[in-house]
Amino acid sequence: MKISRPVSRCVSYITCYPGYLTFSLVSALISVIASLLGPLYIGRSIDTMVGPGMVNFAMVIDILKLLSLIYILNSFFVWTLTYFTNEISYKTANKLRHQLFTKINKLPVSFYDHNSHGDIVSRFINDIDTIADGMVQGMANLLTGIVTIFGAIGFMLYISPKMTIVVFLSAVGTYFMARFITKKTQNLFKAQARYLGLLNGYAEESIAGQNVIKAFTCEDRSFAKFKALNQLLYEKGVRAQFFGSLTNPSTRLVNNITYAVIGVSGSVLTIMGQITVGDIASFLIYSSLFAKPFNDITAVFTQLQSAAASAKRIFYLLDLPSEADKPASPVPLQLKGHIVFDHVSFAYEQNRPLIKDFNLTVAPGKKIAIAGRTGAGKTTLVNLLMRFYELDEGRILIDGKNITDLSRDELRRNFGMVLQDTWLFTGSIRENIAYGMPEATEEQIIAAAKASDAHSFIRRLPQGYDTIITDAGGNLSQGQKQLLTIARVMMIDPPILILDEATSNIDTRTELRIQKAFLKMMQGRTSFIIAHRLSTIRNADEIIVMDQGHVVECGKHEELLKKNGYYAKLYNSQFAQENGSVESAD
């Protein structure tokens, strides 16, 4: 996707704060005017002291007092300029992060299938900081620089038009030099931002998967990949900074040569009686004031190139189409759970269908188990039911309503989902249980914990329900985390349940207690149980056996065993006798 006008789009964010922008402009103008008046009076004080006759100390003291006032005024407004530009910078970053986080929540699940979490985090932190600092501070330097340049030109022309021509020629050389370097650095900064995102993504993945890395003794391989990415970032970063850092030394070289020429030509003009010694001193300061903004502006160009590269990465996400959705009904939707899959087909990748012409009718309150080998489409089926992905063909009806006619919020509020992969948020146990119902009372939270059998371990913790969960539950056992995710679903009391290997990470003794809690919770609710361990679905009202996206068998547990078909083979492969059969895990 091509991102157009990233810099002008960034500027539009800055102009959202006209009050701060106005105060910044006023502060910039006053500070620049004060800095331009100073050299004029310095030159006059020098002429007062080096002129013929007695030195007029009273006049010198008056000039020094005036200079002190001018530079105090300059310092004060430089400070206010810094304050107001920082306010704009932080407000811009705040607004961008707010918009980006809102967009992330509206993107389809498929987006996360193809984008590294670490790269997304890098855009949130590094890229937005680069935009806020680079654009706002860069614009402030650009503004003060331009005003200073034109002010200095006016004073230099007033002192000596001839020497001003020398300064103009040096400015032209500086411009072309900066333009060449800027073109060279643009693509390098873009590559630097991309590799920084890749490195952050891999680092996050490696930290989260340390147990797996260590279990397979892949530390060296993991480090080698990190080292390769780090080296690529180093190479791109060094090249970007190398060419970017050429700007200031190059312009300073031109400026120093200019100062030497001004000094010599000024001395000649003084001897000829056209200007005074004080005029030379003032002109040298003005030429410095004229040149410094060029140094700053050329540095700003580099800064803006980096900000533009980051802006493209941010606006790429902001410009992605959000999930199309219908407005939620003002009256909460209460579904009973009559579900129909009508000729449903779906593929994650084009021309590689996973679910093909799938048909299924589920009566309200029934417990439906979905069994099959890995990749059969079991989890995909419930993902389609919750509209995490959109169908390629067919339709899904709940209580006669096509799910595409419902808003996603309406639909998902009627589901409770417990996944194989637990995920808890940083905060207290109480907050995690009440995640889907933050207004829940203490009694409701404890009741949900008791129903999931989590209350017994929670009350043994030193802080009980106020225990803080850190690092996605790293301070709890896997079984304890799973119990809390089950309590979180029990808290919202949904009409439809989805249990995706919900007890796979719990020991056998705890599993038996949880199964009883599930049976109680599933009473009167339409429930989908996705299982690899077939022992957990014996009590289902109906077992749907899937293979390569199709229903190959359906029926109760005993009925399917008697058929001695696909399900029986799966079951026997898991519960083979010791007479030579080999137990296999799906």
HELIX and SHEET records of a PDB file:
HELIX    1   1 PRO A    6  ILE A   14  1                                   9    
HELIX    2   2 PRO A   18  VAL A   50  1                                  33    
HELIX    3   3 PHE A   57  LYS A  106  1                                  50    
HELIX    4   4 VAL A  109  ASP A  113  1                                   5    
HELIX    5   5 HIS A  117  SER A  122  1                                   6    
HELIX    6   6 ARG A  123  ASP A  127  3                                   5    
HELIX    7   7 ILE A  128  ILE A  159  1                                  32    
HELIX    8   8 PRO A  161  ALA A  208  1                                  48    
HELIX    9   9 GLN A  210  ALA A  215  1                                   6    
HELIX   10  10 GLU A  219  SER A  245  1                                  27    
HELIX   11  11 THR A  247  ILE A  271  1                                  25    
HELIX   12  12 VAL A  277  LEU A  318  1                                  42    
HELIX   13  13 LYS A  378  LEU A  385  1                                   8    
HELIX   14  14 ILE A  403  ASP A  405  5                                   3    
HELIX   15  15 ARG A  408  ARG A  412  1                                   5    
HELIX   16  16 ILE A  429  ILE A  433  1                                   5    
HELIX   17  17 GLU A  442  ALA A  451  1                                  10    
HELIX   18  18 HIS A  455  ILE A  458  1                                   4    
HELIX   19  19 GLY A  464  ASP A  466  5                                   3    
HELIX   20  20 GLN A  478  ILE A  492  1                                  15    
HELIX   21  21 THR A  508  MET A  522  1                                  15    
HELIX   22  22 LEU A  534  ILE A  537  5                                   4    
HELIX   23  23 HIS A  557  LYS A  563  1                                   7    
HELIX   24  24 TYR A  566  GLN A  574  1                                   9    
SHEET    1   A 4 ILE A 355  VAL A 362  0                                        
SHEET    2   A 4 ILE A 339  PHE A 346 -1                                        
SHEET    3   A 4 GLU A 393  ILE A 398 -1                                        
SHEET    4   A 4 LYS A 401  ASN A 402 -1                                        
SHEET    1   B 6 PHE A 415  VAL A 418  0                                        
SHEET    2   B 6 ILE A 496  ASP A 500  1                                        
SHEET    3   B 6 THR A 526  ALA A 531  1                                        
SHEET    4   B 6 LYS A 367  ALA A 371  1                                        
SHEET    5   B 6 GLU A 542  ASP A 547  1                                        
SHEET    6   B 6 HIS A 550  GLY A 555 -1                                        
SHEET    1   C 2 GLY A 427  SER A 428  0                                        
SHEET    2   C 2 ILE A 468  ILE A 469 -1                                        
END                                                                             
